[in-house]
Amino acid sequence: MGRLTGKVAIVTGAAGGQGAYEAELFAKEGAKVVATDVQIDLLKRVVKDINDGEGQAISLKHDVASEEDWQTVVRSTVENYGRVDILINNAGIYITNKVEGTTLDEWNKTMSINATGVYLGMKYVIPEMLDSGSGSIVNISSIDSIIGSGNSAAYAASKGAVRSLTKNAAFSYAENKIRVNSVHPGVIITPMNEHQLASEATKTFAQKNTPLPYLGKPEDVAYGVLYLASDESKFVTGTELVIDGGLLTL
């Protein structure tokens, strides 16, 4: 307890799955949490649970692909809590299609949320961190940015962009004590990919290709994100934290 005491954190995509668990965990560890998502009703339930548990959190409806929404979120965070210490760029979507089966609309939508959303988040949070003199940004990428899965062209490309942008920002702002790291989950059981794991055959395939004898859960990712957000990782920037049950060892 208390690993984030005194910190103010923005967590996007916090209405469910990894984002919700991160928001709840951060609050338990002492952070004031600004939880954002487009699914406002689900988001409000997450925030209510946090506040009922004596944590501190507010909810904001937020389309991460919208520059105006980002400006509003950052402004509201500073108005409510005075600063921004941590940014978790967690919001994302997954569309299953190979290159030739991906429509331009699917490509643009995926890139706007998964990649542009991360860029906009850093663009508007970094000035606040520069004013504070430090900060930690964690961008959620994927093992799809490192290996090819074959059925998610737009998703893989967007997460590859997140991986590269993280490296760029880490180098650019290291002298300002702003750390920027990426997290690369493997197969995690979340609402976003439950349709993929709906069939027994697909689930069996995922389990067969994950060396550890179980699939990941949101908390498995959240604890890694917590480490990177906290001062425990004060000498860590530009790193890629893979949380995949050993899949990349194959």
Order of alpha helices (4+ residues) and beta strands (2+ residues): beta-alpha-beta-alpha-beta-alpha-beta-alpha-alpha-beta-alpha-beta-alpha-alpha-beta
